[in-house]
Amino acid sequence: MANKVCDNPLIERYASPEMSYIWSPHKKFSTWRRLWFTLAEAEHELGLQQVTKEQLEELQEHLEVNDESIKRASDYEKKFRHDVMSHVHSFGDDCPKSKGIIHLGATSCFVGDNTDLVQMKDSMELVQKKLLRVIYLLKEFSQKHAELPTLGFTHFQPAQLTTVGKRATLWLQDFLLDFDNLMTVKDKLQFRGVKGTTGTQASFLDLFEGDHEKVRDLDRRITKKMGFKKTIAVTGQTYTRKQDYSVMSAVVAVSHSAQKLATDIRLLMHLKELEEPFEKNQIGSSAMAYKRNPMRCERICALSRFSMSLLDNSQHTHSNQWFERTLDDSANRRLALSLMFLTIDGILNIVSNVVDGMVVWPHVIRKHVMEELPFMATENILMECVKKGGDRQVLHESIRVHSMEAARRVKEEGAENDLMSRIKNDKDFSVVHGLLDSMVDPRQFVGRCPEQVKEFISEEVDPVLEQYKDLVPDAKQDFKLKV
């Protein structure tokens, strides 16, 4: 029967068990119970007589849901048509002495919204670790290939040379910016706390007999106990969905960087300069047995496209939240939040796998460089000849004629670029004939690329890796894809 039910490809194929757990029923409903316990504990600490120490001990013994309690809640929901009250009753069945004080003063969003925030915070911490892994791997790749000249491309047409490592720093820089942005948003994430049915905290003010400071203290205590620095100042029944949009913007931005990297690699694979990992028994095509398709990078692009579509969705959710709340955000967020994090997790898993196993083909790269470099070197040749007494205008015309003919043969006849041979056989350039080989050394045309790589890593990348060094060992662990 299992194969007759639709599964979720994000969980089955792409996302890690760690991210899947964060958005699992067990994590969600156990967090609900933890919130109910924390609420009761804080109410007891602030002198609420209805909540006893014995009840707290009973609640604490049953913070983890199990298959039985989840099944029981599911049965209750068929009767009540209300998910939160179903779990209140299920928790109460496990804690009969405490049943009467569970959810005291709270509304559904106390567990719903606050749990979403816990899950988002935990998810961002996992994304943070995986971003560090990508940053570390790209750093290693950039350093290794910092001095390897390669054709630069503008408009995907040959341009001045760069190096393989310098190009990789462009990918690395994007992920570094994503990491910084994500950390900022995570650190500013605010807890909903205890706000009541329309955000007025009226029920808690009544519980504490008009003591405003105790209500504020209750809010602060629960926020701190749940691992947050600050509670959001004002809410309706829900916290503003603008906060969801801020989180999604930071997280989805990772997919921009991933798709940029993957697209570049796909184009370089077409040129046979670079390849993503290709396993021994991997099949590229069911018909064309010779194929080595960029399957992993195509998968990154596919998932990134889906991820980016979710950001637009979150804008509509925020803008359509009427007054203190409407419920049309609920089913939407139930899908969008989990899918977003599962998707980004899957993307980063694949990016790590690709970068860790990326293969560079220096001989192909050099072949492409040498097909274009003679044209690029002509200005240097011209200047050197003029320094040695040559006529700039005569030399310029000779180079123009030779270049046009060499280009014609390449395009019309598929011949090799023979521009250097033509110049070597032209007496007008005799003063530099002995220098021509050194003048077309690709290393002379990469500018400060090796230095830029070194400086960027030492000044921008290494400080981040050092600051979060406790997470870097995890980033170095080998990671294999499910499929």
Order of alpha helices (4+ residues) and beta strands (2+ residues): alpha-alpha-alpha-alpha-alpha-alpha-beta-beta-alpha-alpha-alpha-alpha-beta-alpha-alpha-beta-alpha-alpha-alpha-alpha-alpha-alpha-alpha
